[in-house]
Amino acid sequence: MGQGEITFRWGYKMAFVKMTTGKLDIFLILPVLASLMMISDVPDFAETAATLSPIARIAILVPAIVIIGLLAVMGSGLDRRCSEDYIFQLLANAALIGVIVTVMVNMAWGIAKLFYLLPDLSGENMTGITVMSWCAGYYWYRLKGLTS
Amino acid sequence: MKNRLKVLRAERDWSQAELAGRLDVSRQAVNAIETGKYDPSLPLAFKIGRLFGQPIEEIFDDEFDGE
């Protein structure tokens, strides 16, 4: 269970150390700490140098989403082959929690801004929320089980 | 999903780590299956069935009574 080897389509072989839940339980403390720093980040929006039109935003972001999305699909496939099914299911389910929490927090913050003088959330803050909720989801499923 | 993995393992006097080694998964994965915290994938379920020489439905019970 400790080590494995994968063969790529073009014949290239790569050895790797298999990730276990025991290692991941400890390793995920690092992104939790990083997410705390990201959430506490106070952005200085005055530093923004230029504004982008809606068309320019679409022109930049849509190709970026497609390209990075494809890379993520490839990376995820590699991840699935390098880790056992249990870990992959834990991380995949936790990622769903991360996405849902991020969307809901963003929505709740947007609504709260209508009533209170709250600042905008920065990209750094949003990333921190995603990472922290992903890790929280992982630990939840580890303790309560994937069938909870 | 209920399963008889713990019973089958005990019959062979295997530890969780030993079973995990035979299935090429982690001990935590075996523990999660036994305690009902994780339903194994179909390939892993087939592997478990082959290891114990029993069909999957003899080991795993989906608690569906068909009514």
Backbone of each chain as ProteinMPNN parsed JSONL, in Angstrom:
{"seq_chain_A": "MGQGEITFRWGYKMAFVKMTTGKLDIFLILPVLASLMMISDVPDFAETAATLSPIARIAILVPAIVIIGLLAVMGSGLDRRCSEDYIFQLLANAALIGVIVTVMVNMAWGIAKLFYLLPDLSGENMTGITVMSWCAGYYWYRLKGLTS", "coords_chain_A": {"N_chain_A": [[0.827, -1.212, 0.0], [2.142, 1.109, 0.429], [3.761, 2.118, -1.712], [3.526, 2.859, -5.223], [3.059, 2.512, -8.821], [2.578, 4.213, -11.818], [1.66, 3.965, -15.253], [1.95, 6.0, -17.979], [0.072, 7.023, -20.938], [1.86, 7.231, -23.072], [3.828, 5.468, -22.402], [5.589, 6.214, -20.437], [6.799, 5.739, -17.171], [5.991, 6.259, -13.746], [6.986, 6.366, -10.43], [5.434, 6.49, -7.232], [4.613, 7.597, -3.912], [2.009, 6.279, -2.164], [-0.798, 8.121, -1.044], [-2.144, 8.181, 2.184], [-4.944, 8.048, 4.458], [-4.1, 8.528, 7.028], [-1.754, 10.056, 6.699], [-2.865, 12.199, 5.334], [-4.648, 13.259, 7.191], [-2.971, 14.639, 8.901], [-1.505, 16.237, 7.135], [-3.42, 17.997, 6.049], [-3.73, 19.969, 7.915], [-2.063, 22.04, 7.339], [-3.143, 23.475, 4.963], [-5.432, 24.362, 6.307], [-4.451, 26.188, 8.169], [-3.326, 27.989, 6.365], [-5.615, 28.871, 5.091], [-6.853, 30.274, 7.104], [-5.222, 32.51, 7.267], [-5.712, 33.575, 4.745], [-8.43, 34.168, 4.879], [-8.443, 36.12, 6.804], [-7.271, 38.169, 5.49], [-7.078, 41.548, 4.639], [-8.173, 43.256, 2.002], [-6.739, 45.704, -0.235], [-8.441, 47.548, -2.08], [-7.989, 49.895, -3.365], [-5.661, 49.711, -4.708], [-6.125, 48.669, -7.189], [-5.341, 48.676, -10.539], [-6.466, 48.89, -13.112], [-9.652, 48.926, -14.823], [-11.901, 46.47, -16.085], [-13.874, 45.791, -18.945], [-17.142, 44.203, -19.287], [-17.083, 42.464, -21.543], [-14.348, 42.109, -21.93], [-13.701, 40.838, -19.568], [-15.083, 38.414, -19.929], [-13.734, 37.485, -22.166], [-11.226, 36.981, -21.138], [-11.624, 35.405, -18.817], [-13.287, 33.146, -19.497], [-11.809, 31.474, -21.433], [-9.675, 30.959, -19.694], [-10.914, 29.543, -17.644], [-11.728, 27.264, -19.06], [-9.263, 26.16, -19.943], [-7.796, 25.819, -17.523], [-9.616, 24.233, -16.246], [-9.537, 21.902, -17.842], [-6.922, 21.095, -17.306], [-7.238, 20.59, -14.611], [-8.973, 18.412, -14.72], [-7.292, 16.495, -15.854], [-5.333, 16.392, -13.866], [-6.878, 15.51, -11.749], [-7.55, 12.967, -12.615], [-5.064, 11.751, -12.494], [-4.635, 11.94, -9.795], [-6.627, 10.229, -8.884], [-5.626, 7.796, -9.727], [-3.345, 7.633, -8.25], [-4.099, 7.502, -5.624], [-5.99, 5.694, -3.151], [-9.394, 4.495, -3.512], [-11.019, 5.203, -1.317], [-9.818, 7.519, -0.192], [-9.996, 9.22, -2.378], [-12.765, 9.463, -2.645], [-13.352, 10.684, -0.181], [-12.033, 13.176, -0.496], [-13.301, 14.146, -2.791], [-16.009, 14.344, -2.02], [-15.705, 16.151, 0.06], [-14.821, 18.33, -1.409], [-17.114, 19.058, -2.753], [-18.61, 20.018, -0.626], [-17.011, 22.205, -0.051], [-17.385, 23.828, -2.355], [-20.164, 24.335, -2.239], [-20.377, 25.658, 0.256], [-18.782, 27.924, -0.252], [-20.23, 29.253, -2.297], [-22.638, 29.738, -0.925], [-21.8, 31.298, 1.275], [-20.809, 33.524, -0.07], [-23.165, 34.438, -1.229], [-24.737, 34.978, 1.07], [-23.16, 36.941, 2.226], [-23.351, 38.906, 0.305], [-26.078, 39.54, 0.501], [-26.134, 40.455, 3.126], [-24.639, 42.737, 2.814], [-26.434, 44.508, 1.784], [-27.76, 45.476, 3.928], [-25.93, 46.152, 5.889], [-22.871, 48.003, 6.375], [-20.718, 46.513, 4.924], [-17.478, 45.433, 3.797], [-16.294, 44.494, 0.453], [-15.722, 41.055, -0.376], [-12.543, 39.705, -0.933], [-10.688, 38.022, -3.568], [-8.805, 36.48, -2.348], [-9.915, 36.114, 0.199], [-12.153, 34.587, -0.54], [-10.958, 32.302, -1.607], [-9.759, 31.343, 0.678], [-12.038, 30.697, 2.173], [-13.071, 28.614, 0.609], [-10.986, 26.689, 0.757], [-10.845, 26.241, 3.529], [-13.441, 25.243, 4.095], [-13.41, 22.992, 2.528], [-11.431, 21.438, 3.768], [-12.665, 21.214, 6.266], [-14.877, 19.729, 5.508], [-13.603, 17.368, 4.742], [-12.553, 16.428, 7.23], [-14.932, 16.126, 8.596], [-16.227, 14.05, 7.148], [-14.361, 12.073, 7.583], [-14.647, 11.604, 10.327], [-17.424, 11.159, 10.703], [-18.121, 9.525, 8.629], [-18.546, 8.531, 5.169], [-21.071, 7.904, 4.498], [-22.706, 9.459, 5.957]], "CA_chain_A": [[0.0, 0.0, 0.0], [2.979, 2.281, 0.591], [4.251, 2.683, -2.957], [2.84, 2.412, -6.428], [3.662, 2.953, -10.075], [1.589, 4.38, -12.88], [2.209, 4.042, -16.596], [1.201, 6.942, -18.794], [-0.328, 6.535, -22.249], [3.012, 7.15, -23.968], [4.776, 4.483, -21.903], [6.421, 6.742, -19.352], [6.388, 5.214, -15.874], [6.33, 7.133, -12.624], [6.754, 5.77, -9.113], [4.928, 7.471, -6.28], [4.239, 7.102, -2.587], [0.559, 6.409, -2.06], [-1.308, 8.932, 0.055], [-3.066, 7.47, 3.066], [-5.75, 8.953, 5.277], [-3.288, 8.887, 8.193], [-0.889, 11.178, 6.297], [-3.712, 13.325, 4.944], [-5.204, 13.854, 8.421], [-1.962, 15.569, 9.42], [-1.123, 17.161, 6.064], [-4.459, 19.006, 5.789], [-3.663, 21.054, 8.903], [-1.361, 23.152, 6.679], [-4.089, 24.35, 4.259], [-6.358, 25.001, 7.258], [-3.741, 27.373, 8.688], [-3.198, 28.942, 5.252], [-6.942, 29.455, 4.816], [-7.091, 31.263, 8.161], [-4.516, 33.722, 6.853], [-6.389, 34.135, 3.561], [-9.722, 34.732, 5.302], [-8.205, 37.34, 7.588], [-6.641, 39.17, 4.632], [-7.867, 42.765, 4.37], [-7.708, 43.711, 0.683], [-6.654, 47.137, -0.5], [-9.0, 47.659, -3.429], [-7.501, 51.128, -3.996], [-4.478, 49.383, -5.512], [-6.531, 48.182, -8.501], [-4.762, 49.572, -11.536], [-7.31, 49.091, -14.292], [-10.971, 48.279, -14.801], [-12.123, 45.672, -17.286], [-15.265, 45.777, -19.411], [-17.712, 42.841, -19.2], [-16.609, 41.657, -22.679], [-12.937, 41.769, -21.667], [-13.706, 39.834, -18.502], [-15.486, 37.132, -20.538], [-12.655, 37.068, -23.082], [-10.082, 36.483, -20.35], [-11.966, 34.378, -17.824], [-13.837, 31.892, -20.048], [-10.716, 30.575, -21.858], [-8.885, 30.55, -18.518], [-11.682, 28.494, -16.949], [-11.694, 26.037, -19.878], [-7.897, 25.588, -19.938], [-7.458, 25.356, -16.172], [-10.539, 23.127, -15.978], [-8.995, 20.702, -18.495], [-5.743, 20.683, -16.531], [-7.737, 20.024, -13.349], [-9.507, 17.081, -15.037], [-6.129, 15.605, -16.003], [-4.725, 16.242, -12.538], [-7.778, 14.712, -10.929], [-7.401, 11.581, -13.08], [-3.786, 11.284, -11.95], [-4.871, 11.83, -8.363], [-7.438, 9.028, -8.666], [-4.782, 6.616, -9.925], [-2.281, 7.625, -7.232], [-4.628, 7.319, -4.273], [-7.026, 4.664, -3.104], [-10.746, 4.993, -3.739], [-11.542, 5.8, -0.088], [-9.288, 8.884, -0.092], [-10.545, 10.028, -3.466], [-14.16, 9.765, -2.303], [-13.317, 11.66, 0.915], [-11.66, 14.481, -1.026], [-14.32, 14.592, -3.751], [-17.19, 14.761, -1.254], [-15.334, 17.367, 0.788], [-14.747, 19.412, -2.395], [-18.5, 19.482, -2.992], [-18.947, 20.856, 0.533], [-16.266, 23.454, -0.234], [-18.05, 24.637, -3.392], [-21.476, 24.781, -1.727], [-20.155, 26.651, 1.317], [-18.272, 29.157, -0.867], [-21.344, 29.923, -2.983], [-23.614, 30.195, 0.073], [-21.201, 32.406, 2.048], [-20.768, 34.674, -0.973], [-24.541, 34.906, -1.362], [-25.148, 35.539, 2.359], [-22.397, 38.183, 2.402], [-23.956, 39.868, -0.631], [-27.357, 39.974, 1.085], [-25.82, 41.234, 4.334], [-24.124, 44.042, 2.38], [-27.581, 45.378, 1.521], [-28.244, 46.003, 5.204], [-24.82, 46.635, 6.715], [-21.749, 48.563, 5.61], [-19.651, 45.5, 4.893], [-16.597, 45.546, 2.629], [-16.345, 43.366, -0.485], [-14.791, 39.948, -0.108], [-11.521, 39.614, -1.98], [-10.432, 36.674, -4.09], [-8.027, 35.794, -1.308], [-10.889, 35.705, 1.216], [-12.991, 33.521, -1.106], [-10.133, 31.087, -1.69], [-9.629, 30.866, 2.058], [-13.313, 30.067, 2.556], [-13.155, 27.334, -0.112], [-10.008, 25.74, 1.303], [-11.218, 25.867, 4.896], [-14.642, 24.393, 4.084], [-12.995, 21.708, 1.939], [-10.757, 20.695, 4.843], [-13.671, 20.89, 7.289], [-15.657, 18.631, 4.926], [-12.779, 16.153, 4.82], [-12.508, 15.935, 8.618], [-16.299, 15.698, 8.932], [-16.465, 12.72, 6.563], [-13.464, 11.12, 8.246], [-15.205, 11.276, 11.636], [-18.806, 10.671, 10.643], [-18.269, 8.547, 7.561], [-19.022, 9.02, 3.877], [-22.493, 7.602, 4.35], [-23.47, 10.333, 6.872]], "C_chain_A": [[0.86, 1.26, 0.0], [3.399, 2.947, -0.71], [3.471, 2.136, -4.141], [3.567, 2.913, -7.661], [2.559, 3.108, -11.111], [2.309, 4.493, -14.208], [1.333, 4.977, -17.419], [0.972, 6.362, -20.187], [0.872, 6.345, -23.184], [4.143, 6.286, -23.41], [5.65, 4.938, -20.763], [5.894, 6.244, -18.011], [6.82, 6.158, -14.752], [5.997, 6.427, -11.313], [6.253, 6.857, -8.166], [4.643, 6.79, -4.951], [2.747, 7.337, -2.423], [0.164, 7.23, -0.839], [-2.273, 8.084, 0.88], [-3.843, 8.483, 3.897], [-4.96, 9.416, 6.504], [-2.404, 10.093, 7.886], [-1.738, 12.418, 6.012], [-4.314, 14.035, 6.155], [-4.255, 14.915, 8.977], [-1.655, 16.657, 8.394], [-2.131, 18.296, 5.881], [-4.502, 20.119, 6.842], [-3.001, 22.287, 8.267], [-2.318, 24.039, 5.876], [-5.119, 25.01, 5.173], [-5.726, 26.282, 7.808], [-3.619, 28.444, 7.6], [-4.531, 29.633, 4.985], [-7.3, 30.495, 5.873], [-6.438, 32.606, 7.795], [-5.222, 34.392, 5.678], [-7.711, 34.799, 3.934], [-9.523, 36.05, 6.047], [-7.585, 38.454, 6.752], [-7.582, 40.353, 4.392], [-7.375, 43.353, 3.055], [-7.669, 45.232, 0.578], [-7.123, 47.358, -1.931], [-8.522, 48.931, -4.148], [-6.297, 50.859, -4.897], [-4.829, 48.906, -6.92], [-6.105, 49.163, -9.586], [-5.722, 49.871, -12.685], [-8.67, 48.435, -14.095], [-11.154, 47.542, -16.12], [-13.603, 45.711, -17.652], [-15.803, 44.352, -19.276], [-17.209, 41.922, -20.314], [-15.176, 41.187, -22.436], [-12.841, 40.709, -20.566], [-14.052, 38.454, -19.055], [-14.343, 36.589, -21.393], [-11.464, 36.496, -22.327], [-10.482, 35.272, -19.508], [-12.474, 33.063, -18.427], [-12.735, 30.962, -20.584], [-9.883, 30.078, -20.674], [-9.591, 29.412, -17.77], [-11.595, 27.172, -17.718], [-10.32, 25.372, -19.781], [-7.545, 25.023, -18.556], [-8.365, 24.187, -15.773], [-10.035, 21.824, -16.585], [-7.777, 20.17, -17.739], [-6.171, 20.032, -15.215], [-8.3, 18.623, -13.569], [-8.36, 16.072, -15.153], [-5.474, 15.326, -14.648], [-5.555, 15.362, -11.634], [-7.691, 13.226, -11.3], [-6.137, 10.95, -12.512], [-3.926, 11.027, -10.445], [-5.631, 10.547, -8.041], [-6.578, 7.76, -8.777], [-3.711, 6.495, -8.838], [-2.804, 7.389, -5.818], [-5.715, 6.25, -4.296], [-8.407, 5.314, -3.177], [-11.317, 5.718, -2.517], [-11.107, 7.267, 0.041], [-9.907, 9.768, -1.164], [-11.99, 10.414, -3.172], [-14.24, 10.798, -1.177], [-13.06, 13.066, 0.37], [-12.72, 15.03, -1.975], [-15.577, 15.082, -3.031], [-16.916, 16.05, -0.498], [-15.267, 18.56, -0.164], [-16.138, 19.95, -2.708], [-18.967, 20.392, -1.851], [-18.275, 22.229, 0.372], [-16.939, 24.384, -1.237], [-19.372, 25.194, -2.87], [-21.303, 25.879, -0.681], [-19.698, 27.977, 0.722], [-19.401, 29.949, -1.527], [-22.32, 30.514, -1.962], [-23.082, 31.373, 0.892], [-21.178, 33.674, 1.201], [-22.158, 35.301, -1.102], [-25.008, 35.603, -0.07], [-24.45, 36.875, 2.613], [-22.989, 39.283, 1.521], [-25.269, 40.424, -0.093], [-27.107, 40.868, 2.299], [-25.321, 42.63, 3.975], [-25.243, 45.042, 2.081], [-28.038, 46.085, 2.797], [-27.146, 46.61, 6.086], [-23.694, 47.154, 5.821], [-20.562, 47.596, 5.636], [-18.762, 45.719, 3.671], [-16.8, 44.362, 1.677], [-15.379, 42.278, -0.028], [-13.794, 39.876, -1.254], [-11.403, 38.178, -2.478], [-9.691, 35.825, -3.073], [-8.964, 35.258, -0.215], [-11.702, 34.508, 0.721], [-12.225, 32.196, -1.202], [-9.963, 30.474, -0.306], [-10.876, 30.144, 2.527], [-13.429, 28.689, 1.899], [-12.234, 26.293, 0.514], [-10.422, 25.272, 2.699], [-12.441, 24.94, 4.914], [-14.34, 23.031, 3.463], [-12.35, 20.839, 3.027], [-11.753, 20.283, 5.925], [-14.536, 19.712, 6.806], [-14.911, 17.313, 5.017], [-12.811, 15.57, 6.228], [-13.895, 15.454, 9.072], [-16.544, 14.277, 8.421], [-15.552, 11.656, 7.171], [-14.061, 10.657, 9.572], [-16.563, 10.599, 11.527], [-19.047, 9.635, 9.552], [-18.864, 9.144, 6.301], [-20.506, 8.764, 3.67], [-23.352, 8.501, 5.24], [-24.259, 11.366, 6.087]], "O_chain_A": [[0.397, 2.339, -0.371], [3.401, 4.173, -0.819], [2.84, 1.082, -4.059], [4.557, 3.639, -7.567], [1.708, 2.231, -11.258], [3.411, 5.036, -14.294], [0.125, 4.769, -17.539], [1.577, 5.362, -20.573], [0.897, 5.414, -23.988], [5.277, 6.359, -23.883], [6.379, 4.135, -20.179], [4.695, 6.316, -17.742], [7.885, 6.772, -14.814], [4.878, 5.954, -11.111], [6.626, 8.023, -8.304], [4.458, 5.575, -4.878], [2.277, 8.47, -2.53], [0.712, 7.06, 0.25], [-3.109, 7.363, 0.336], [-3.438, 9.639, 4.019], [-5.123, 10.546, 6.967], [-2.306, 11.027, 8.683], [-1.383, 13.533, 6.395], [-4.473, 15.256, 6.153], [-4.692, 15.959, 9.462], [-1.558, 17.838, 8.73], [-1.745, 19.428, 5.592], [-5.227, 21.101, 6.679], [-3.329, 23.424, 8.605], [-2.317, 25.253, 6.077], [-5.625, 26.089, 4.862], [-6.38, 27.321, 7.901], [-3.783, 29.635, 7.861], [-4.574, 30.828, 4.69], [-7.972, 31.482, 5.574], [-7.017, 33.675, 7.987], [-5.321, 35.618, 5.618], [-8.072, 35.843, 3.391], [-10.33, 36.972, 5.932], [-7.391, 39.564, 7.248], [-8.734, 40.175, 3.994], [-6.271, 43.895, 2.998], [-8.452, 45.941, 1.21], [-6.327, 47.357, -2.87], [-8.629, 49.042, -5.369], [-5.955, 51.681, -5.747], [-3.941, 48.753, -7.759], [-6.468, 50.339, -9.55], [-5.772, 51.0, -13.171], [-8.816, 47.506, -13.3], [-10.618, 47.953, -17.149], [-14.472, 45.67, -16.781], [-15.029, 43.402, -19.165], [-16.939, 40.745, -20.076], [-14.83, 40.034, -22.694], [-12.008, 39.805, -20.628], [-13.418, 37.457, -18.711], [-14.025, 35.4, -21.353], [-10.771, 35.616, -22.836], [-9.788, 34.256, -19.483], [-12.136, 31.986, -17.935], [-12.715, 29.781, -20.234], [-9.443, 28.928, -20.651], [-8.958, 28.454, -17.325], [-11.415, 26.107, -17.128], [-10.225, 24.165, -19.562], [-7.06, 23.897, -18.438], [-7.945, 23.274, -15.062], [-10.089, 20.772, -15.948], [-7.621, 18.963, -17.555], [-5.565, 19.062, -14.759], [-8.134, 17.744, -12.723], [-8.435, 14.959, -14.633], [-5.113, 14.193, -14.33], [-5.025, 14.571, -10.853], [-7.747, 12.349, -10.437], [-6.127, 9.788, -12.105], [-3.413, 10.046, -9.906], [-5.33, 9.862, -7.063], [-6.767, 6.793, -8.039], [-3.233, 5.4, -8.542], [-2.022, 7.104, -4.911], [-6.283, 5.949, -5.345], [-8.565, 6.511, -2.939], [-12.014, 6.723, -2.657], [-11.919, 8.141, 0.343], [-10.291, 10.908, -0.904], [-12.397, 11.55, -3.416], [-15.092, 11.686, -1.209], [-13.759, 14.019, 0.716], [-13.007, 16.227, -1.971], [-16.141, 16.115, -3.392], [-17.772, 16.931, -0.417], [-15.613, 19.678, 0.219], [-16.318, 21.152, -2.905], [-19.632, 21.402, -2.081], [-18.886, 23.268, 0.624], [-17.049, 25.587, -0.998], [-19.665, 26.378, -3.038], [-21.99, 26.899, -0.719], [-20.167, 29.038, 1.136], [-19.513, 31.161, -1.341], [-22.774, 31.648, -2.113], [-23.811, 32.325, 1.171], [-21.488, 34.762, 1.686], [-22.309, 36.522, -1.086], [-25.598, 36.682, -0.118], [-25.049, 37.815, 3.137], [-23.112, 40.435, 1.938], [-25.545, 41.618, -0.21], [-27.766, 41.891, 2.484], [-25.54, 43.588, 4.717], [-25.036, 46.255, 2.119], [-28.631, 47.162, 2.741], [-27.414, 47.473, 6.923], [-23.591, 46.78, 4.653], [-19.547, 47.844, 6.287], [-19.246, 46.146, 2.623], [-17.403, 43.355, 2.048], [-14.365, 42.548, 0.614], [-14.175, 39.978, -2.42], [-11.947, 37.248, -1.882], [-9.917, 34.621, -2.953], [-8.833, 34.12, 0.235], [-11.916, 33.543, 1.455], [-12.763, 31.125, -0.919], [-10.016, 29.256, -0.136], [-10.797, 29.111, 3.192], [-13.833, 27.719, 2.541], [-12.644, 25.16, 0.771], [-10.364, 24.084, 3.016], [-12.47, 23.964, 5.664], [-14.951, 22.029, 3.835], [-12.684, 19.664, 3.181], [-11.706, 19.165, 6.438], [-14.88, 18.82, 7.582], [-15.495, 16.274, 5.326], [-13.061, 14.379, 6.411], [-14.01, 14.495, 9.835], [-17.008, 13.412, 9.164], [-15.923, 10.486, 7.264], [-13.997, 9.475, 9.909], [-16.818, 9.588, 12.181], [-20.068, 8.947, 9.559], [-19.593, 10.134, 6.352], [-21.124, 9.34, 2.774], [-24.572, 8.344, 5.288], [-24.961, 12.187, 6.677]]}, "seq_chain_B": "MKNRLKVLRAERDWSQAELAGRLDVSRQAVNAIETGKYDPSLPLAFKIGRLFGQPIEEIFDDEFDGE", "coords_chain_B": {"N_chain_B": [[-24.909, 0.872, 4.077], [-24.963, -2.477, 5.037], [-22.482, -4.923, 6.006], [-20.574, -8.032, 5.954], [-17.933, -8.047, 6.494], [-16.252, -7.822, 8.75], [-16.868, -10.13, 10.177], [-16.132, -12.141, 8.353], [-13.439, -11.61, 8.184], [-12.646, -12.089, 10.813], [-13.136, -14.814, 10.965], [-11.051, -15.814, 9.536], [-9.014, -15.05, 11.064], [-7.628, -12.695, 10.622], [-5.968, -9.547, 10.871], [-7.029, -6.086, 10.695], [-5.099, -4.67, 9.33], [-3.777, -6.694, 7.973], [-5.755, -7.649, 6.244], [-6.133, -5.319, 4.808], [-3.679, -5.152, 3.51], [-3.856, -7.377, 1.817], [-5.862, -6.529, 0.164], [-4.8, -4.333, -0.95], [-5.315, -1.772, 0.045], [-5.696, 0.95, 2.43], [-5.424, 0.52, 6.046], [-7.226, 2.129, 7.326], [-9.212, 2.373, 5.427], [-10.314, -0.199, 5.369], [-11.267, -0.322, 7.98], [-13.175, 1.749, 7.827], [-14.996, 0.63, 6.033], [-15.873, -1.624, 7.455], [-17.119, -0.429, 9.641], [-19.213, 0.766, 8.466], [-18.883, 3.299, 7.44], [-18.118, 3.866, 4.955], [-18.885, 3.009, 1.698], [-17.596, 0.62, -0.384], [-16.036, 0.983, -3.654], [-17.178, -0.429, -6.791], [-15.12, -2.01, -8.144], [-13.469, -2.554, -5.886], [-15.234, -3.893, -4.241], [-15.663, -6.207, -5.751], [-13.107, -7.239, -5.601], [-12.942, -7.828, -2.891], [-14.92, -9.755, -2.743], [-13.762, -11.769, -4.363], [-11.489, -12.34, -2.846], [-12.551, -13.507, -0.52], [-13.901, -15.521, -1.658], [-16.61, -15.413, -2.209], [-19.82, -14.356, -3.524], [-20.602, -10.874, -4.194], [-23.089, -10.027, -3.132], [-23.391, -11.709, -1.001], [-21.738, -10.743, 0.856], [-22.162, -7.992, 1.085], [-24.986, -6.065, 2.07], [-27.62, -4.319, 0.861], [-29.788, -3.478, 2.264], [-32.217, -3.244, 1.09], [-35.458, -4.158, 0.69], [-36.997, -4.686, -1.479], [-39.661, -4.003, -1.659]], "CA_chain_B": [[-24.92, -0.513, 3.594], [-24.375, -3.413, 5.993], [-21.606, -5.918, 5.391], [-20.076, -9.096, 6.839], [-16.47, -8.05, 6.348], [-15.608, -8.054, 10.048], [-17.077, -11.546, 10.503], [-15.294, -12.932, 7.439], [-12.036, -11.378, 8.578], [-12.421, -12.779, 12.09], [-13.107, -16.256, 10.684], [-9.706, -16.146, 9.022], [-8.064, -14.57, 12.064], [-6.799, -11.646, 10.012], [-6.105, -8.208, 11.432], [-7.449, -5.114, 9.67], [-3.917, -4.341, 8.525], [-3.504, -7.841, 7.096], [-6.768, -7.623, 5.182], [-5.838, -4.144, 3.983], [-2.548, -5.524, 2.671], [-4.321, -8.302, 0.78], [-6.733, -5.795, -0.757], [-4.017, -3.184, -1.412], [-5.909, -0.503, 0.498], [-5.185, 1.305, 3.761], [-6.162, -0.057, 7.174], [-8.346, 3.033, 7.599], [-10.294, 2.072, 4.468], [-10.954, -1.431, 5.862], [-12.016, 0.068, 9.178], [-14.34, 2.546, 7.405], [-15.976, -0.29, 5.43], [-16.431, -2.464, 8.523], [-17.993, 0.363, 10.53], [-20.302, 1.32, 7.658], [-18.638, 4.705, 7.142], [-17.706, 3.99, 3.554], [-19.286, 1.915, 0.811], [-16.496, 0.488, -1.347], [-16.34, 1.063, -5.084], [-17.482, -1.744, -7.379], [-13.901, -2.824, -8.284], [-12.997, -3.016, -4.574], [-16.206, -4.893, -3.774], [-15.354, -7.452, -6.476], [-11.838, -7.72, -5.052], [-13.278, -8.411, -1.586], [-15.65, -10.986, -3.048], [-12.806, -12.77, -4.865], [-10.6, -12.719, -1.737], [-13.262, -14.396, 0.393], [-14.523, -16.595, -2.443], [-18.066, -15.304, -2.109], [-20.372, -13.28, -4.351], [-20.722, -9.575, -3.498], [-24.346, -9.929, -2.376], [-23.265, -12.498, 0.234], [-20.914, -9.956, 1.784], [-22.794, -6.682, 1.292], [-26.452, -6.063, 2.073], [-28.029, -2.92, 0.647], [-30.94, -3.254, 3.147], [-33.387, -2.979, 0.252], [-36.265, -5.376, 0.76], [-37.683, -4.89, -2.748], [-41.081, -3.643, -1.62]], "C_chain_B": [[-24.244, -1.428, 4.629], [-23.443, -4.385, 5.268], [-21.076, -6.897, 6.443], [-18.547, -9.155, 6.841], [-15.764, -8.394, 7.659], [-15.703, -9.531, 10.438], [-16.157, -12.424, 9.653], [-13.813, -12.799, 7.795], [-11.713, -12.141, 9.861], [-12.338, -14.293, 11.895], [-11.731, -16.705, 10.212], [-8.595, -15.674, 9.959], [-7.09, -13.548, 11.475], [-7.013, -10.342, 10.779], [-6.596, -7.285, 10.305], [-6.286, -4.784, 8.74], [-3.599, -5.457, 7.53], [-4.493, -7.867, 5.923], [-6.5, -6.463, 4.227], [-4.69, -4.451, 3.015], [-2.97, -6.428, 1.522], [-5.186, -7.592, -0.267], [-6.025, -4.602, -1.401], [-4.739, -1.861, -1.134], [-5.34, -0.186, 1.889], [-6.018, 0.632, 4.86], [-7.376, 0.801, 7.504], [-9.524, 2.757, 6.675], [-11.052, 0.823, 4.916], [-11.82, -1.117, 7.073], [-13.29, 0.835, 8.797], [-15.415, 1.651, 6.776], [-16.667, -1.092, 6.531], [-17.416, -1.698, 9.405], [-19.119, 1.058, 9.759], [-20.13, 2.792, 7.32], [-18.298, 4.941, 5.675], [-18.174, 2.772, 2.788], [-18.22, 1.781, -0.269], [-16.975, 0.614, -2.79], [-16.595, -0.35, -5.607], [-16.219, -2.596, -7.586], [-13.405, -3.379, -6.95], [-13.946, -4.077, -4.01], [-15.957, -6.24, -4.461], [-14.076, -8.091, -5.919], [-12.081, -8.432, -3.712], [-13.989, -9.75, -1.795], [-14.715, -12.105, -3.489], [-11.92, -13.28, -3.727], [-11.268, -13.72, -0.801], [-13.995, -15.527, -0.336], [-16.036, -16.59, -2.342], [-18.578, -14.211, -3.038], [-20.598, -12.008, -3.518], [-21.965, -9.516, -2.608], [-24.343, -10.773, -1.103], [-22.489, -11.718, 1.306], [-21.592, -8.624, 2.116], [-24.311, -6.793, 1.174], [-26.904, -4.61, 1.939], [-29.28, -2.553, 1.443], [-32.197, -2.898, 2.364], [-34.214, -4.249, 0.198], [-37.111, -5.6, -0.495], [-39.149, -4.512, -2.754], [-41.299, -2.184, -2.014]], "O_chain_B": [[-23.109, -1.187, 5.04], [-23.596, -4.636, 4.072], [-21.12, -6.633, 7.645], [-17.953, -10.187, 7.153], [-14.801, -9.161, 7.674], [-14.749, -10.11, 10.959], [-15.494, -13.327, 10.162], [-13.048, -13.76, 7.714], [-10.654, -12.756, 9.984], [-11.566, -14.971, 12.573], [-11.309, -17.834, 10.462], [-7.408, -15.867, 9.694], [-5.9, -13.542, 11.789], [-8.108, -10.074, 11.272], [-6.581, -7.651, 9.13], [-6.459, -4.638, 7.53], [-3.203, -5.198, 6.393], [-4.111, -8.079, 4.771], [-6.62, -6.599, 3.01], [-4.729, -4.059, 1.849], [-2.504, -6.27, 0.393], [-5.237, -8.0, -1.427], [-6.576, -3.944, -2.284], [-4.764, -0.96, -1.973], [-4.584, -0.981, 2.448], [-7.16, 0.231, 4.635], [-8.42, 0.289, 7.907], [-10.682, 2.885, 7.072], [-12.281, 0.782, 4.854], [-12.956, -1.581, 7.18], [-14.354, 0.602, 9.371], [-16.608, 1.887, 6.967], [-17.891, -1.223, 6.541], [-18.418, -2.251, 9.858], [-19.88, 1.84, 10.327], [-21.094, 3.467, 6.958], [-18.203, 6.081, 5.222], [-17.896, 1.637, 3.177], [-17.966, 2.738, -1.0], [-18.144, 0.387, -3.103], [-16.27, -1.337, -4.948], [-16.224, -3.78, -7.248], [-12.972, -4.529, -6.876], [-13.509, -5.04, -3.379], [-16.032, -7.289, -3.822], [-13.98, -9.311, -5.785], [-11.507, -9.487, -3.437], [-13.701, -10.739, -1.12], [-14.851, -13.247, -3.049], [-11.629, -14.473, -3.637], [-10.632, -14.667, -0.341], [-14.626, -16.378, 0.291], [-16.671, -17.644, -2.386], [-17.864, -13.248, -3.315], [-20.762, -12.069, -2.3], [-21.912, -9.024, -1.481], [-25.187, -10.584, -0.227], [-22.582, -12.008, 2.499], [-21.597, -8.184, 3.265], [-24.844, -7.498, 0.318], [-26.608, -3.777, 2.795], [-29.785, -1.437, 1.315], [-33.133, -2.318, 2.914], [-33.749, -5.287, -0.273], [-37.854, -6.578, -0.579], [-39.82, -4.687, -3.771], [-42.436, -1.713, -2.035]]}, "name": "protein", "num_of_chains": 2, "seq": "MGQGEITFRWGYKMAFVKMTTGKLDIFLILPVLASLMMISDVPDFAETAATLSPIARIAILVPAIVIIGLLAVMGSGLDRRCSEDYIFQLLANAALIGVIVTVMVNMAWGIAKLFYLLPDLSGENMTGITVMSWCAGYYWYRLKGLTSMKNRLKVLRAERDWSQAELAGRLDVSRQAVNAIETGKYDPSLPLAFKIGRLFGQPIEEIFDDEFDGE"}
